[in-house]
Amino acid sequence: MTIINIRENPEYLQQAITYIQSKWGNRRNKKVYEDCITQSISTKNPLPVWYILIDSDKIIGCAGLITNDFISRMDLYPWLCALFVDKKYRGQNLGNLFISQIKEDTAKMGMDKLYLSTDHEGFYEKYGFIYIGEGYHPWGESSRIYECKVK
């Protein structure tokens, strides 16, 4: 299993876009993912960064490190987003591979905390995330916000 940073390996760009859109996209937001991932390669800013997980040349997971996850708490950053591992590969601690890599990259950028928004309870707590409150999305829903120290 290998985590691929798309910015550092732009040859995976189109595959990453297609995979991430298939897991998180819909007819209304596919362009958001395409543009965000494409622009992440050439930006001089440290964020966003997108990742895929490869097993024998097959993409089996994805995640991102972004400035905001469409949530009201714009004072908090960076955000772990779009974490997904194919069902067939779950239960092998592969989500933690992404989380560990993203924590490491966050620390290298000089930031000491990482955030995420989710409706899942019990998963991210296993990896050092602590619930800090609710956040609100532009489409009217809310999500739990978690924080994790990376240093």
N, C-alpha and C positions, 0 to 999 in steps of 0.2 A: 504494500500500500504506500502510495506517495501523494503528499499534498503538493499541489502545483499552485504557485502564485501567478496569476494571469498577467500581472504587470511585468514580472520577470521572465515570463514565458508566453509572449504574445502569439506564438504559433498555435496556442490552444484557444484563442479568442472566440472563434465561431462555434467551436464545440461547447465551450463554457456558456456562451449566450444561449444556445439551443437547449442545453441541459437545465440551466437555471430557469429559463422561461417555462420549460415543461413542468417544473416543480412548483414554481411560485407565480407564474404568469397567468393572465387571462386575456381575453380579447381587448380589454381596456388598458392594461398596464404592460403588455409585452414590450412596447417601445421604450418604456421607462427603463426596464432592465437592459435592453440592447444599448441604449444611449449611455447609461451609467457605466456599464462594463467596458464599452468601447472607449469612452472618455477617460476611464481610469488608467489606461495604458500610457497616454501622452501627457497627463497633467503633471505639473511640477509640484502640486500639493501632495502631502503624504497620504491623503485619503481621497477617494475610496480605494480599497484593495479587495479583490475577489479571488476566491480559492476554489479549486475542485480537488476531489480525491479520486485517484486513479488506482485501479486494480487490474493488472494485465491489460493495459491500454483501454480499459473501459471506465468511463466516469461513473462513480457510484455515490458521490456526495458533493455537496457544495456549501459555501458559507461566504459571508462578506464582512468587511470591517468598514463602517461608513460614518458619516458625520451626524446623521439623524435618521431614525427609522420611522418617518411619517408619524411622529408623536409630539405632543405638546411640550415636552421637556427639552426645549432647544438649548437650555443652559448646560445640558449634560452631553458629553461625547468622549470618546468614540463609542459606537454601537456595534455589537455583534449582531448580524442579521442573516436571514435566509439559510440557517443551518438545516441541512437535510442529509440523511443517509438512506439509501434505498433499503426497503423492507428486508430484503434477502440478507443484508449485511448488518442489520441491527443486532444489538446484544453483544457486540464485540468491542465495545468501548471506542468506536470510531469517532463518535461525536466529540469525545475528549481529545482526539488528535487535532481536530479543528480548534477547539477551545484553547488547548495548550499553545498551538501555533499562533493564534490570534492574540493571546495574552502576551506571548514573547514579542510579537511585532509591535504591540501597543507599548510595551515597556521600552523597546528600542527607539520608538518615536518620542520618548520622554514623558509619556503620560503614565499616571499611576493607577488609574481606574478604567474599567470597561463596563459598559451598560448593555442591557438587552430588554426588549419588551416581548412578552409572551402571555399566553393563556395557560401554559403548562405549569403545574405545581409539582414539585418533587424532583424534577429532572436536573435543573440547573443548580439547585442547592448542593447537589453532590460534587459540584466542581467549583465551589467557593463563592457562588453568587448568593446575595442576600436581598430579600424583598425590601424595597424602600418606598413603595407607594404606587398609586395609579397614574397612568398617563392617558391622554385622549387623542384619538386619531381624527383627521379631517372628515372622515366619512361617518362620524358620530359614535363610533365604538370606543371602548376603553380597553387597556391592557395593563397587566402587572409589569412594573419596572423593577429590574434587578441590577445590582451593582456588585462588582468584584474588584478587589485590589490585585494589581498585576505585579507589583514590586514587593 
